[in-house]
Amino acid sequence: MAKLEEREDEKKWATSWGGYIEELKKGSRIAAPMVAVTVLQYLVQVVSVIMVGHLGELSLSSVAIATSLTNITGFSLLSGMAGGLETLCGQAYGSQQYKKLGIYIYSAIISLILVCPPICILWIFMDKLLPLVGQDTLISFKARQYSLWLIPGLFASTILKPLTRFLQMQSVILPMLLTSIFILCFHVPLCWILVFKLDLGDLGAAIAFSLSTWLNVIILGIYVKYSSTCEKTRSPLSKDAFLGVPQFFRLGVPSAIMVCLKWWSMELLTLLSGLLPNPKLETSVLSICLTISTLHFTVPYGFGAATSTRVSNELGAGNPESAREAVKVGMSMAITEAVMVSGALFFSRHIVGYGYSNEKAVVNHVATMAPLLCISLVTDSIQVVLSGVAKGCGWQYIGAYVNLGAFYLIGLPVGIILGFVGHLNGRGLWLGIVVGSIVQTILLSLFAIFTNWEKQD
C-alpha cells in the first residue's frame, strides 16, 4: 500500500509543472554539452575537407566523394549500431546494475570490430566501383587512396562510439566536451602540417583524421580507466562480453538501419539529381541543401541523446512517468530550436546561397529550395528526439520499419515521380525527402503518444 501511494505521488509530481521544470534542468545539463560535442566532432571532418579544398578541384572532389561514401558505408553504420548501448547501458544504469555497463561496452566494441572487415573491402575496391556509376577514373582512384588512410580511423571509431555512449548514459558529458575541444585544436595544426608542410596533400588530411580519432580514444579510455566517476561501472573483459554480442546485435543492427536509411535516401536523391536536365546546377543545389541539413542535424542530435539518456535511465529505475516527462521536455527543446533555425533560414534565403557559391543561378535556386529545406529542418529536429525515445525504450526495430516505409516506400517514389515525371527537377526530389520526413515524424509520434508507459516500467 505504501509503495502504491509512493508511486502515485511520483506520478503527480512528474506530471506537474514543477516536474517539467525539474526534468528540463536535467535534460538541458545533458543536451547543451552534447550539442557542443557533436558539433566539435563533426568539425574535425569539415576541417580536413577545407584544408584539401586549397589543393585544387581534383583533390576537393575526390575527398568530398570519399568522405560522403565512408560516412555512408562506415562511420554512420558504426554510430548507428552503437545506439544499441543507449538501451542497454541506459536502462542498466537506471536500475543500478552498474557492472553491466562495462560488459555491454566490451560486447559493443567486439561487435563493431566484426563489422569492419566487409567495410574495409568495400573501401579497398572503391576505385573499381565508382566508375560503374559514372564517376571519373582519376577521381575514383584518389578517393580510394583517401579512404584507405581512413581505415585506422574506422577501427578507432569501433572504440570511440561505444565509449561515447558509455559516458553519455551516465550523464558524464563534461570529459567528452573538454576532449572534443582539445582534439579539434590538435587536429587543425596537425592537418595543416601534414597537408602543406610535409606535402602529403589530401592523404595528409586522412592521416590527420585517423590520428585525431585515435587520440580521442586514448584520452577517453584513460579517463574511463582511472576516473572515480566510472569506478562503479568499470568491468574487466570477460566471457560475458563475448556472450553478450548476440544481444547487442539484436539492438545494434535495427538501430543502425534506423539511422542510416534516411541518410542513404538523401544521398541517393542527390545522385539522381545528376540525371536531371541541368545536372550541374541541380546537383550543386541539392548538395548545398544536404550540407545545411547535415550541419543542422548536429544540434538536435544533442537533444535526442539527452532524451534517450533520460528515458532509458528512468525506465531502468522504474519511473515511467518521469520517462514520459523526459519525452515532453525533449520535444519542446527540439521544436523551439527548429522554429528558430528554420525561421532564420527562411528570412535569409536570398543570401544563404552566397556562403557556398558566387553564381547567381545557384543562389537563386537555393532561395527557391529554402522553404522546403525549412520544413526538413523542423521534421529532423522532431524525429531525432523521437528516435532517441525509441533507443531509450528499445524500440529500434520499430524505428527501422518506420524509416523503411517512410523513405523507401513513400519518400523516394514521390521524389522520383515529382522530379522526373512532374518535371519539378531538384525541388521534386527534395519534396520526396520532405514527404518521407513528415510520414516518419507522424508515425514515430503516434508510437510515443499511444505508448503505455506503465508497461515500459
TINUPA-275181 format. One record per residue (C-alpha): x, y, z; residue number from 1; residue in one letter. Coordinates in pm, whole numbers, m for minus. Layout:
N
X  Y  Z  NUM  a
...
END
This chain:
457
0  0  0  1  m
280  239  91  2  a
459  156  m234  3  k
142  226  m432  4  l
99  563  m262  5  e
463  643  m331  6  e
411  562  m698  7  r
103  787  m712  8  e
297  1072  m552  9  d
576  1023  m803  10  e
323  1025  m1087  11  k
161  1351  m966  12  k
498  1521  m927  13  w
627  1402  m1266  14  a
320  1531  m1449  15  t
312  1867  m1267  16  s
468  2193  m1383  17  w
736  2153  m1115  18  g
819  1808  m1254  19  g
852  1954  m1604  20  y
1090  2227  m1487  21  i
1300  1976  m1295  22  e
1318  1746  m1597  23  e
1404  2043  m1820  24  l
1702  2118  m1596  25  k
1820  1756  m1608  26  k
1773  1732  m1983  27  g
1945  2064  m2051  28  s
2250  1963  m1849  29  r
2294  1672  m2090  30  i
2167  1830  m2414  31  a
2373  2152  m2415  32  a
2719  1990  m2384  33  p
2615  1701  m2614  34  m
2527  1953  m2886  35  v
2875  2104  m2847  36  a
3039  1758  m2852  37  v
2855  1659  m3171  38  t
2938  1985  m3350  39  v
3305  1969  m3249  40  l
3340  1608  m3365  41  q
3173  1696  m3696  42  y
3411  1991  m3743  43  l
3710  1755  m3740  44  v
3590  1614  m4073  45  q
3498  1960  m4204  46  v
3847  2092  m4128  47  v
4002  1810  m4333  48  s
3781  1892  m4633  49  v
3851  2267  m4603  50  i
4227  2206  m4597  51  m
4208  1983  m4903  52  v
3994  2245  m5081  53  g
4303  2462  m5115  54  h
4486  2190  m5309  55  l
4268  2217  m5618  56  g
3945  2094  m5772  57  e
4061  1734  m5822  58  l
4162  1686  m5459  59  s
3847  1854  m5330  60  l
3610  1649  m5548  61  s
3782  1316  m5467  62  s
3793  1386  m5093  63  v
3430  1506  m5092  64  a
3320  1181  m5259  65  i
3540  969  m5030  66  a
3410  1148  m4720  67  t
3050  1101  m4828  68  s
3093  729  m4910  69  l
3297  646  m4600  70  t
3037  819  m4385  71  n
2751  632  m4553  72  i
2910  287  m4556  73  t
3126  306  m4244  74  g
3116  575  m3979  75  f
2737  624  m3982  76  s
2690  247  m3965  77  l
2913  219  m3656  78  l
2744  519  m3494  79  s
2401  369  m3562  80  g
2496  30  m3420  81  m
2641  193  m3108  82  a
2289  325  m3048  83  g
2206  m19  m2909  84  g
2403  82  m2600  85  l
2156  363  m2536  86  e
1902  96  m2443  87  t
2134  m149  m2269  88  l
2360  89  m2076  89  c
2089  347  m2010  90  g
1844  106  m1851  91  q
2118  m84  m1667  92  a
2244  241  m1515  93  y
1892  344  m1417  94  g
1834  11  m1244  95  s
2173  42  m1067  96  q
2315  m268  m1236  97  q
2639  m78  m1282  98  y
2876  m361  m1369  99  k
2664  m449  m1670  100  k
2770  m124  m1838  101  l
3129  m241  m1859  102  g
3021  m577  m2003  103  i
2795  m408  m2260  104  y
3067  m174  m2382  105  i
3303  m467  m2445  106  y
3025  m650  m2631  107  s
2970  m342  m2846  108  a
3340  m299  m2929  109  i
3372  m666  m3026  110  i
3059  m641  m3243  111  s
3173  m325  m3422  112  l
3516  m475  m3491  113  i
3344  m774  m3655  114  l
3156  m534  m3886  115  v
3471  m355  m4006  116  c
3632  m612  m4245  117  p
3346  m602  m4503  118  p
3353  m220  m4487  119  i
3729  m220  m4547  120  c
3690  m447  m4851  121  i
3438  m201  m4996  122  l
3676  90  m4943  123  w
3973  m101  m5089  124  i
3785  m159  m5414  125  f
3628  186  m5428  126  m
3823  276  m5743  127  d
3663  m22  m5920  128  k
3309  52  m5800  129  l
3281  429  m5854  130  l
3338  418  m6234  131  p
3044  174  m6256  132  l
2813  462  m6152  133  v
2972  707  m6396  134  g
3243  860  m6175  135  q
3571  981  m6328  136  d
3853  722  m6309  137  t
4112  960  m6166  138  l
3873  1093  m5902  139  i
3781  735  m5811  140  s
4148  642  m5770  141  f
4223  939  m5544  142  k
3902  875  m5344  143  a
4023  519  m5283  144  r
4364  642  m5164  145  q
4198  880  m4920  146  y
3962  608  m4794  147  s
4248  364  m4730  148  l
4406  609  m4484  149  w
4071  644  m4308  150  l
4067  272  m4221  151  i
4272  326  m3898  152  p
4015  590  m3803  153  g
3737  341  m3873  154  l
3883  94  m3623  155  f
3934  377  m3374  156  a
3564  452  m3408  157  s
3478  95  m3303  158  t
3604  200  m2959  159  i
3517  571  m2962  160  l
3146  525  m3042  161  k
3083  281  m2752  162  p
3295  493  m2515  163  l
3085  796  m2600  164  t
2759  610  m2533  165  r
2904  460  m2213  166  f
2971  808  m2071  167  l
2654  961  m2216  168  q
2427  708  m2046  169  m
2582  803  m1712  170  q
2534  1175  m1790  171  s
2913  1217  m1780  172  v
2935  1472  m2061  173  i
3199  1724  m1948  174  l
3500  1495  m2016  175  p
3373  1437  m2371  176  m
3327  1812  m2421  177  l
3676  1901  m2299  178  l
3829  1617  m2501  179  t
3643  1723  m2818  180  s
3769  2081  m2781  181  i
4125  1957  m2734  182  f
4104  1716  m3030  183  i
3978  1989  m3265  184  l
4259  2222  m3150  185  c
4506  1936  m3206  186  f
4361  1837  m3542  187  h
4376  2181  m3710  188  v
4755  2233  m3688  189  p
4826  1861  m3741  190  l
4619  1858  m4059  191  c
4787  2178  m4183  192  w
5136  2038  m4119  193  i
5067  1704  m4290  194  l
4884  1855  m4589  195  v
5105  2157  m4663  196  f
5435  2138  m4475  197  k
5505  1768  m4531  198  l
5344  1782  m4879  199  d
5126  1477  m4815  200  l
4832  1652  m4981  201  g
4487  1502  m4939  202  d
4636  1187  m4783  203  l
4768  1407  m4503  204  g
4411  1510  m4420  205  a
4306  1144  m4393  206  a
4607  1058  m4176  207  i
4534  1356  m3950  208  a
4173  1245  m3909  209  f
4276  890  m3813  210  s
4541  1013  m3568  211  l
4297  1258  m3409  212  s
4034  985  m3370  213  t
4282  750  m3202  214  w
4398  1029  m2969  215  l
4033  1084  m2874  216  n
4002  713  m2794  217  v
4319  715  m2582  218  i
4216  1018  m2376  219  i
3862  894  m2309  220  l
3993  543  m2244  221  g
4235  674  m1980  222  i
3954  874  m1821  223  y
3725  570  m1802  224  v
4008  351  m1669  225  k
4124  580  m1389  226  y
3839  821  m1311  227  s
3648  774  m986  228  s
3333  876  m1177  229  t
3336  546  m1365  230  c
3454  334  m1071  231  e
3119  158  m1026  232  k
3062  93  m1397  233  t
3406  m39  m1497  234  r
3433  m412  m1558  235  s
3719  m636  m1676  236  p
3696  m811  m2011  237  l
3532  m1150  m1956  238  s
3348  m1424  m2142  239  k
3021  m1243  m2061  240  d
3124  m972  m2308  241  a
3152  m1231  m2588  242  f
2825  m1396  m2483  243  l
2658  m1054  m2498  244  g
2743  m1000  m2866  245  v
2417  m1157  m2998  246  p
2212  m941  m2760  247  q
2395  m630  m2879  248  f
2340  m719  m3244  249  f
1965  m759  m3181  250  r
1951  m393  m3082  251  l
2251  m257  m3274  252  g
2150  m373  m3622  253  v
1799  m219  m3623  254  p
1947  91  m3458  255  s
2194  122  m3747  256  a
1918  67  m4002  257  i
1707  332  m3831  258  m
1993  585  m3851  259  v
2121  502  m4199  260  c
1805  455  m4405  261  l
1719  827  m4418  262  k
2081  928  m4477  263  w
2110  682  m4764  264  w
1784  803  m4922  265  s
1905  1165  m4920  266  m
2239  1069  m5075  267  e
2059  861  m5336  268  l
1835  1151  m5439  269  l
2143  1374  m5466  270  t
2299  1119  m5702  271  l
1976  1105  m5903  272  l
1992  1482  m5949  273  s
2278  1417  m6192  274  g
2019  1272  m6433  275  l
1808  1591  m6440  276  l
1806  1834  m6738  277  p
2053  2077  m6575  278  n
2262  1830  m6372  279  p
2541  2067  m6268  280  k
2300  2322  m6117  281  l
2063  2068  m5960  282  e
2342  1858  m5809  283  t
2515  2167  m5667  284  s
2196  2299  m5506  285  v
2090  1963  m5362  286  l
2442  1914  m5225  287  s
2417  2256  m5056  288  i
2079  2161  m4907  289  c
2220  1831  m4785  290  l
2521  2008  m4631  291  t
2297  2255  m4446  292  i
2071  1972  m4329  293  s
2368  1764  m4206  294  t
2524  2059  m4023  295  l
2192  2141  m3857  296  h
2141  1777  m3757  297  f
2434  1802  m3515  298  t
2228  2039  m3296  299  v
1906  1839  m3238  300  p
2120  1525  m3212  301  y
2220  1654  m2868  302  g
1851  1680  m2772  303  f
1796  1324  m2894  304  g
2095  1199  m2693  305  a
1964  1373  m2380  306  a
1614  1230  m2431  307  t
1750  879  m2488  308  s
1960  904  m2173  309  t
1681  1034  m1953  310  r
1417  792  m2088  311  v
1638  482  m2053  312  s
1761  585  m1706  313  n
1410  648  m1576  314  e
1269  329  m1726  315  l
1557  133  m1574  316  g
1484  296  m1238  317  a
1115  203  m1266  318  g
987  561  m1313  319  n
771  551  m1628  320  p
603  886  m1560  321  e
939  1058  m1538  322  s
1036  891  m1866  323  a
722  1031  m2030  324  r
805  1376  m1891  325  e
1153  1344  m2045  326  a
989  1290  m2383  327  v
785  1610  m2342  328  k
1095  1807  m2248  329  v
1294  1670  m2541  330  g
1016  1752  m2785  331  m
976  2106  m2651  332  s
1351  2173  m2685  333  m
1357  2031  m3038  334  a
1054  2227  m3158  335  i
1186  2553  m3010  336  t
1524  2505  m3179  337  e
1364  2405  m3510  338  a
1138  2710  m3524  339  v
1431  2943  m3453  340  m
1668  2788  m3709  341  v
1413  2739  m3986  342  s
1283  3094  m3934  343  g
1635  3234  m3963  344  a
1697  3028  m4277  345  l
1371  3136  m4438  346  f
1432  3508  m4386  347  f
1791  3478  m4510  348  s
1705  3250  m4803  349  r
1815  3505  m5067  350  h
2167  3539  m4924  351  i
2247  3199  m4771  352  v
2348  3062  m5110  353  g
2641  3304  m5128  354  y
2804  3108  m4848  355  g
2852  2823  m5095  356  y
2867  2982  m5440  357  s
2902  3317  m5618  358  n
2694  3204  m5914  359  e
2361  3387  m5930  360  k
2174  3083  m6065  361  a
2284  2869  m5771  362  v
2198  3138  m5515  363  v
1851  3189  m5666  364  n
1784  2816  m5681  365  h
1885  2778  m5316  366  v
1636  3054  m5232  367  a
1354  2860  m5402  368  t
1453  2542  m5217  369  m
1473  2716  m4877  370  a
1103  2677  m4778  371  p
1124  2301  m4837  372  l
1454  2287  m4651  373  l
1294  2471  m4357  374  c
1029  2200  m4332  375  i
1303  1935  m4340  376  s
1485  2106  m4053  377  l
1168  2104  m3841  378  v
1095  1737  m3906  379  t
1463  1649  m3849  380  d
1459  1812  m3506  381  s
1142  1630  m3403  382  i
1233  1289  m3543  383  q
1582  1282  m3389  384  v
1424  1324  m3045  385  v
1166  1057  m3124  386  l
1448  830  m3240  387  s
1613  897  m2904  388  g
1290  786  m2736  389  v
1292  469  m2947  390  a
1651  389  m2846  391  k
1581  466  m2482  392  g
1287  224  m2484  393  c
1449  m44  m2700  394  g
1217  14  m2998  395  w
1496  25  m3258  396  q
1321  m233  m3475  397  y
1009  m13  m3486  398  i
1221  285  m3596  399  g
1381  71  m3866  400  a
1043  m35  m4008  401  y
913  323  m3991  402  v
1214  461  m4180  403  n
1199  184  m4438  404  l
834  260  m4512  405  g
858  639  m4488  406  a
1156  686  m4717  407  f
1171  382  m4947  408  y
802  308  m4995  409  l
685  670  m4991  410  i
962  935  m4992  411  g
1185  805  m5273  412  l
899  713  m5513  413  p
730  1051  m5454  414  v
1058  1235  m5513  415  g
1133  1045  m5834  416  i
781  1098  m5967  417  i
776  1470  m5887  418  l
1134  1526  m6003  419  g
1126  1336  m6332  420  f
761  1280  m6427  421  v
628  1603  m6275  422  g
928  1800  m6410  423  h
986  1971  m6075  424  l
1352  1869  m6100  425  n
1554  1925  m5780  426  g
1253  2065  m5592  427  r
1061  1748  m5672  428  g
1341  1526  m5541  429  l
1365  1724  m5217  430  w
985  1721  m5185  431  l
1018  1343  m5169  432  g
1253  1383  m4871  433  i
1007  1625  m4708  434  v
714  1386  m4757  435  v
916  1093  m4620  436  g
1026  1301  m4319  437  s
667  1405  m4243  438  i
544  1044  m4260  439  v
836  932  m4041  440  q
763  1203  m3783  441  t
390  1124  m3772  442  i
443  751  m3727  443  l
709  788  m3457  444  l
489  1046  m3281  445  s
197  805  m3277  446  l
410  537  m3114  447  f
525  784  m2848  448  a
172  919  m2784  449  i
m3  583  m2756  450  f
269  403  m2562  451  t
156  257  m2232  452  n
443  390  m2023  453  w
339  183  m1722  454  e
412  m132  m1924  455  k
754  7  m2016  456  q
843  2  m1646  457  d
END
